[in-house]
Structure formats: structure tokens, C-alpha cells
Amino acid sequence: MLGEAEAIRATGQAKAEAYRAGVESLRSQGYTVMQLMQIVGERNVRIVPDVAVSGNGGSTGLVDGLLGLMVRDQSTKQNAKGD
């Protein structure tokens, strides 16, 4: 039990040391941005939407967006069948 506690403590200290080194080199805001982007990348979070909806230029924005989603879904289904 004592060995496990020491391992946990050593891991925590190593993480804290790495955090301090990161903040020193990138400053707190830069390091925070880097950490957030790392999480975004690891978890495959989408930042840019698949379909953009806009009402500019007399377009029917929402309808265009829904049609875009339908085309994307159809394309995905066809690609899945072809694999």
C-alpha cells in the first residue's frame, strides 16, 4: 500500500513539474491554449461545423443546411456500403 501511495505521489509531482515548466516557457495563457487543443485533438472534437447555415444573399439558409446534411448522410451511407 505504501509503494502505491509513493507511486501516485511521484506521478503527481512529475505532472506538477511538467505543468510549471510549460507555464514558464509558454506563459499561462499559451500553455492553457496548448492543453485545450491537445484535448480537442485527442477526443476528435469538431471545431468547424460540417454544414454552415447563412441567410445572406437571399438564400434559404436553413433549407440549404438541411439539404447539405442529407447529402452528407447519403454520401456516408454509400461509402459504408462500398467498403
C-alpha positions in Angstrom: 0.0 0.0 0.0 2.8 2.4 0.8 4.5 1.7 -2.5 1.3 2.5 -4.4 0.9 5.8 -2.5 4.5 6.8 -3.3 4.0 6.0 -7.0 0.8 8.2 -7.0 2.7 11.0 -5.2 5.6 10.7 -7.7 3.3 10.8 -10.6 1.5 13.9 -9.2 4.8 15.7 -8.6 6.0 14.9 -12.1 2.8 16.3 -13.6 3.0 19.4 -11.5 6.7 19.9 -12.5 5.7 19.5 -16.2 2.9 22.0 -15.8 5.2 24.5 -14.2 7.8 24.1 -16.9 5.1 24.5 -19.6 3.7 27.7 -18.0 7.3 29.1 -17.6 8.0 28.5 -21.3 4.7 29.5 -22.8 3.1 31.7 -20.1 -0.1 30.6 -18.6 -2.4 31.6 -21.4 -0.3 30.0 -24.1 0.0 26.8 -22.1 -3.7 26.7 -21.4 -4.4 27.0 -25.2 -2.0 24.3 -25.9 -3.6 22.0 -23.3 -7.1 22.7 -24.7 -6.0 22.0 -28.3 -4.4 18.7 -27.2 -7.7 17.6 -25.6 -9.6 18.7 -28.7 -7.3 16.6 -30.8 -7.3 13.6 -28.6 -11.1 13.5 -28.4 -11.8 14.4 -32.0 -13.9 17.4 -31.1 -15.1 19.2 -34.2 -14.4 22.9 -34.2 -15.7 23.8 -37.6 -19.3 22.7 -38.4 -19.9 20.2 -41.2 -22.5 22.5 -42.7 -22.6 26.2 -42.4 -26.0 27.9 -42.4 -26.3 31.5 -43.5 -29.2 33.7 -44.6 -27.1 36.1 -46.7 -27.8 36.8 -50.4 -31.4 35.8 -50.4 -30.5 32.2 -49.7 -32.9 30.0 -47.7 -30.1 29.2 -45.2 -31.8 26.6 -43.1 -33.1 24.7 -46.0 -29.7 24.7 -47.6 -28.2 23.5 -44.4 -30.7 20.6 -44.1 -30.1 19.6 -47.7 -26.4 19.7 -47.0 -26.8 17.3 -44.1 -28.9 15.0 -46.1 -26.4 14.8 -48.9 -23.6 14.2 -46.4 -25.6 11.4 -44.7 -26.3 9.8 -48.1 -22.7 10.0 -49.1 -21.6 8.4 -45.8 -24.1 5.5 -46.2 -22.9 4.9 -49.8 -19.3 4.9 -48.7 -20.0 2.5 -45.9 -21.7 0.1 -48.3 -18.7 0.3 -50.7 -16.2 -0.6 -48.0 
